[in-house]
Amino acid sequence: MSDIHNKIVIITGASSGIGKALAEAALAAGAKVAVCARNLQKLQSVFPDNERLLCVQADVSVEADCVKLVETVAAMWGGVDILINNAGISMRALFEDTNTAVIKELMDINFWGTVYCTRAAISHIIKAKGVVLGVSSIAGYRGLPGRTGYSASKFAMQGFLEALRTELLHTGVHVMWVSPGFTASNIRNVARTADGSAQAETPLDEKKLMSAEECASVILRGIEKRKRTVVMTSQGKLTVWLNKLFPALTDSLVYKHFLNEPESPLRKYDKK
């Protein structure tokens, strides 16, 4: 029997991609799952009726929504065992060209959303000796060009979670983050451009990427084994390793990698 059977799990940003796959996998493992998204109608449309599923409208960048989410779950099921901070948004634009409001939006969702939800749930998590998890990125270990706001938000998330893990070291609470590589989802389609509009098209061949279902399976195994961190894909592991040992070389390799993306914004500088 799965270690999350009958556990009360909150998953933010669950209307598509990794969040949706996580919710489906947790339900299949016997957990009670609360999911949230800004668009409640869309959220409800992607999940069949299930007595162990609760859909809640919440914008994680709004603290009151995060408090309401946790209070709703606790009122229905009595507490929270596992919080998965998955809601997130990306970007693709040069910093020189980017409206700072775009970076603020990424920080509000990716970082502050994690802080708000975790703060709202922490007393329940401590009581349950449960798990707080953040879905981060390789961008939380290595700054990526054209994604300054995204990298900043993931660095901030990981710093927050590492500090929290240390604070709660002797409470029985487990704090962790996972860093998927490029995963097939709509995160690149809705990624922000320089003016804050959605990118609409992905620069990657989504068919060649890790599936959201495979990513969710890795995450749930990490929770059950109480892994400290999980870095997925060989490319991701290599990037983290190289950045620790050969940071200057990694600057060059990362630049070349993102320069070769279709319609890479870095071409503006490469021509100079």
C-alpha positions as CSV (number, residue, x, y, z in Angstrom):
1,M,0.0,0.0,0.0
2,S,1.3,3.5,-0.9
3,D,2.6,5.7,1.9
4,I,0.2,8.4,0.8
5,H,-2.9,6.2,1.1
6,N,-5.5,8.2,3.1
7,K,-3.2,11.2,3.4
8,I,-4.6,14.6,2.9
9,V,-2.8,16.3,0.0
10,I,-3.0,19.8,-1.3
11,I,-1.7,20.4,-4.9
12,T,-1.6,24.0,-6.2
13,G,-1.8,24.8,-9.9
14,A,-3.5,21.5,-10.8
15,S,-5.7,22.2,-13.9
16,S,-3.0,21.0,-16.3
17,G,0.5,19.6,-16.7
18,I,2.4,18.3,-13.7
19,G,-0.2,19.4,-11.2
20,K,-3.0,17.5,-12.9
21,A,-0.8,14.4,-13.3
22,L,0.1,14.6,-9.6
23,A,-3.5,14.8,-8.5
24,E,-4.5,11.9,-10.7
25,A,-1.6,9.8,-9.3
26,A,-2.3,10.7,-5.7
27,L,-6.0,9.8,-6.1
28,A,-5.0,6.5,-7.7
29,A,-2.8,5.8,-4.7
30,G,-5.8,6.4,-2.3
31,A,-5.1,9.9,-1.1
32,K,-7.6,12.6,-0.4
33,V,-6.6,15.4,-2.8
34,A,-7.5,19.1,-2.8
35,V,-6.6,20.9,-6.0
36,C,-6.7,24.6,-6.7
37,A,-6.3,26.9,-9.7
38,R,-7.4,30.4,-10.6
39,N,-10.1,29.1,-13.0
40,L,-12.4,26.9,-11.0
41,Q,-14.5,25.9,-14.0
42,K,-11.5,24.7,-16.0
43,L,-10.3,22.9,-12.9
44,Q,-13.5,21.0,-12.4
45,S,-13.7,20.2,-16.1
46,V,-10.5,18.1,-16.1
47,F,-11.4,15.9,-13.1
48,P,-14.2,13.4,-12.9
49,D,-16.4,13.4,-9.7
50,N,-14.6,11.7,-6.8
51,E,-15.5,11.8,-3.1
52,R,-11.8,12.0,-2.4
53,L,-11.3,15.1,-4.5
54,L,-11.9,18.7,-3.6
55,C,-11.6,21.6,-6.2
56,V,-11.0,25.1,-4.8
57,Q,-10.7,28.3,-6.7
58,A,-7.5,30.0,-5.5
59,D,-4.9,32.4,-6.9
60,V,-1.7,31.6,-4.9
61,S,-0.4,35.1,-5.4
62,V,-3.2,36.3,-3.1
63,E,-2.5,35.4,0.5
64,A,-6.2,35.4,1.5
65,D,-6.9,32.8,-1.2
66,C,-4.2,30.5,0.2
67,V,-5.6,30.8,3.7
68,K,-9.1,30.0,2.4
69,L,-7.7,27.0,0.5
70,V,-6.2,25.5,3.6
71,E,-9.1,26.4,5.8
72,T,-11.5,24.7,3.4
73,V,-9.5,21.5,3.3
74,A,-9.0,21.4,7.0
75,A,-12.8,22.0,7.6
76,M,-13.6,19.1,5.3
77,W,-11.0,16.5,6.2
78,G,-9.5,17.7,9.5
79,G,-6.0,18.8,8.5
80,V,-3.3,18.7,5.9
81,D,-0.6,16.0,5.6
82,I,1.2,16.9,2.4
83,L,1.4,20.3,0.6
84,I,2.7,20.3,-3.0
85,N,3.5,23.9,-4.1
86,N,3.3,23.3,-7.8
87,A,1.6,26.4,-9.2
88,G,4.1,28.3,-11.4
89,I,4.6,30.4,-14.4
90,S,7.7,30.9,-16.7
91,M,9.0,33.6,-19.0
92,R,11.1,34.0,-22.1
93,A,12.6,37.5,-22.8
94,L,15.8,39.4,-22.3
95,F,16.0,41.3,-19.1
96,E,16.8,44.5,-21.0
97,D,13.5,44.3,-22.8
98,T,11.3,43.0,-20.0
99,N,8.8,45.1,-18.1
100,T,9.6,44.6,-14.4
101,A,5.9,43.9,-13.8
102,V,6.5,40.5,-15.5
103,I,9.3,39.6,-13.0
104,K,7.0,40.7,-10.1
105,E,4.2,38.4,-11.4
106,L,6.6,35.5,-11.5
107,M,7.8,36.2,-8.0
108,D,4.2,36.6,-6.7
109,I,3.2,33.2,-8.1
110,N,6.3,31.1,-7.9
111,F,7.8,32.4,-4.7
112,W,5.2,34.2,-2.7
113,G,2.6,31.5,-3.7
114,T,4.8,28.9,-2.0
115,V,5.3,31.1,1.1
116,Y,1.6,31.9,1.4
117,C,0.4,28.4,1.1
118,T,3.1,27.0,3.3
119,R,2.4,29.6,6.0
120,A,-1.3,28.8,5.9
121,A,-0.7,25.1,6.2
122,I,2.3,24.9,8.4
123,S,0.6,24.2,11.8
124,H,-1.3,21.3,10.2
125,I,1.8,20.0,8.6
126,I,3.7,20.1,11.9
127,K,0.9,18.4,13.7
128,A,0.8,15.6,11.1
129,K,4.6,15.4,10.8
130,G,3.9,15.8,7.1
131,V,5.6,17.0,4.0
132,V,6.1,20.4,2.4
133,L,7.3,20.2,-1.2
134,G,8.1,22.8,-3.8
135,V,8.2,22.0,-7.5
136,S,11.2,24.0,-8.6
137,S,13.4,23.7,-11.7
138,I,17.0,23.5,-12.8
139,A,16.6,27.3,-13.0
140,G,16.7,27.2,-9.2
141,Y,20.3,25.9,-9.3
142,R,21.5,27.6,-12.4
143,G,20.4,31.0,-13.8
144,L,19.1,30.7,-17.3
145,P,19.3,33.5,-19.9
146,G,16.1,34.9,-21.1
147,R,14.5,33.6,-17.9
148,T,15.8,36.0,-15.3
149,G,12.5,36.3,-13.4
150,Y,11.9,32.6,-13.5
151,S,15.4,31.8,-12.2
152,A,15.1,34.4,-9.5
153,S,11.8,33.0,-8.3
154,K,13.1,29.4,-8.2
155,F,16.3,30.4,-6.4
156,A,14.1,32.2,-3.8
157,M,11.8,29.2,-3.5
158,Q,14.7,26.8,-2.8
159,G,16.3,29.2,-0.3
160,F,13.1,29.5,1.5
161,L,12.5,25.8,1.7
162,E,16.1,25.0,2.7
163,A,15.8,27.5,5.6
164,L,12.4,26.0,6.6
165,R,13.8,22.5,6.4
166,T,16.5,23.5,8.9
167,E,14.1,25.2,11.2
168,L,11.9,22.1,11.3
169,L,14.7,19.6,11.5
170,H,13.6,18.1,14.8
171,T,9.8,18.3,14.4
172,G,9.3,15.3,12.1
173,V,8.3,17.5,9.2
174,H,10.0,16.8,5.9
175,V,10.7,19.7,3.6
176,M,11.9,19.1,0.0
177,W,12.0,20.3,-3.5
178,V,12.1,18.6,-6.9
179,S,13.6,20.0,-10.1
180,P,12.0,18.5,-13.2
181,G,13.9,18.9,-16.5
182,F,11.9,20.1,-19.5
183,T,8.5,18.4,-19.1
184,A,5.7,18.2,-21.6
185,S,3.1,20.7,-20.3
186,N,1.6,24.1,-21.2
187,I,4.0,26.1,-19.0
188,R,6.0,27.3,-22.1
189,N,2.8,28.2,-24.0
190,V,1.7,30.5,-21.2
191,A,5.2,31.7,-20.4
192,R,5.4,35.5,-20.3
193,T,7.1,37.6,-23.0
194,A,8.7,40.9,-22.4
195,D,5.4,42.8,-22.2
196,G,3.6,40.2,-20.0
197,S,1.6,38.6,-22.8
198,A,1.6,34.8,-23.2
199,Q,4.2,33.3,-25.4
200,A,1.5,31.0,-27.0
201,E,4.0,28.7,-28.8
202,T,6.6,26.5,-27.2
203,P,10.2,26.6,-28.6
204,L,10.7,22.9,-27.8
205,D,9.5,19.7,-29.3
206,E,7.1,18.6,-26.6
207,K,7.0,15.0,-27.9
208,K,10.6,14.5,-26.9
209,L,10.2,15.7,-23.3
210,M,9.5,13.8,-20.1
211,S,5.7,13.3,-19.8
212,A,3.8,15.0,-16.9
213,E,2.7,11.6,-15.7
214,E,6.3,10.3,-15.5
215,C,7.3,13.4,-13.7
216,A,4.5,13.0,-11.2
217,S,5.5,9.4,-10.5
218,V,9.0,10.5,-9.7
219,I,7.7,13.2,-7.4
220,L,5.4,10.9,-5.5
221,R,8.2,8.3,-5.0
222,G,10.4,11.2,-3.7
223,I,7.7,12.1,-1.2
224,E,7.3,8.4,0.0
225,K,11.1,8.0,0.4
226,R,11.4,11.5,2.0
227,K,14.1,12.5,-0.4
228,R,16.0,15.7,0.4
229,T,15.9,16.9,-3.2
230,V,15.1,15.3,-6.6
231,V,16.8,16.5,-9.8
232,M,15.3,14.8,-12.8
233,T,16.8,14.0,-16.2
234,S,20.5,13.4,-17.0
235,Q,20.7,16.8,-18.6
236,G,19.5,18.4,-15.3
237,K,21.9,16.4,-13.1
238,L,24.8,17.3,-15.4
239,T,23.9,21.0,-15.4
240,V,23.8,21.1,-11.6
241,W,27.1,19.2,-11.3
242,L,28.9,21.3,-13.9
243,N,27.7,24.5,-12.4
244,K,29.1,23.6,-9.0
245,L,32.5,22.5,-10.4
246,F,33.0,24.6,-13.5
247,P,30.8,27.7,-13.3
248,A,32.6,29.7,-16.0
249,L,32.4,26.8,-18.5
250,T,28.7,26.3,-17.6
251,D,28.1,30.0,-18.4
252,S,29.3,29.3,-21.9
253,L,27.5,26.0,-22.4
254,V,24.2,27.4,-21.1
255,Y,24.5,30.4,-23.3
256,K,25.1,28.3,-26.4
257,H,22.2,26.0,-25.5
258,F,19.7,28.8,-25.2
259,L,21.1,30.6,-28.2
260,N,20.2,27.6,-30.4
261,E,16.5,27.7,-29.4
262,P,14.1,28.6,-32.2
263,E,13.7,32.4,-32.2
264,S,16.0,32.7,-29.2
265,P,16.0,36.2,-27.7
266,L,19.8,35.9,-27.2
267,R,20.3,36.4,-30.9
268,K,19.9,40.1,-30.3
269,Y,23.2,40.1,-28.4
270,D,24.9,37.4,-30.5
271,K,24.8,39.8,-33.5
272,K,26.8,42.5,-31.6
